[in-house]
Structure formats: C-alpha cells, structure tokens
C-alpha cells in the first residue's frame, strides 16, 4: 500500500514560488494559491487584480516522496495540513 496524497503547505523565500509552481504543475502535482480581489489604481483608473491572500504561500496535494525533489531545506519548508 503506497502513500496517500495529503495537502501540504509550502512557504518560499526570494520570490521562488512561481518557478516552483511551474515545475510542480509540469510534474502533475495539484497546487492551490488562496487569492482575493483587490482594487488598484493604474493610470488614474480602478483596476481589479487577483492577489495572493498570503504572499509566498502555496498549498500542494501530493505525497512527501513526490515532493522531496522540489524541496531545498535552506529556502523552503513543507508542513502537512
């Protein structure tokens, strides 16, 4: 019997979230970033933008074995939810 996938929380330093998320998506690992809508003013106009609720936070649904190659102990952490 293999490992069951669970949700993990990954935190990133140095704006590495987008690179890692692309690699996880390429490896068919389910990811989720909680977003909310924010109104910003650009060129004098109000523009709605989806922004992360918590910067540098990514949730992943997988097993620890699959995620191991994506982790760098110096800059990323992994916690089971």
Beta strands, then each sheet from edge to edge (+ up, - down):
strand 1: 6-12
strand 2: 30-32
strand 3: 35-42
strand 4: 45-52
strand 5: 57-62
strand 6: 76-80
sheet 1: 2+ 5- 1+ 6-
sheet 2: 3+ 4-
end
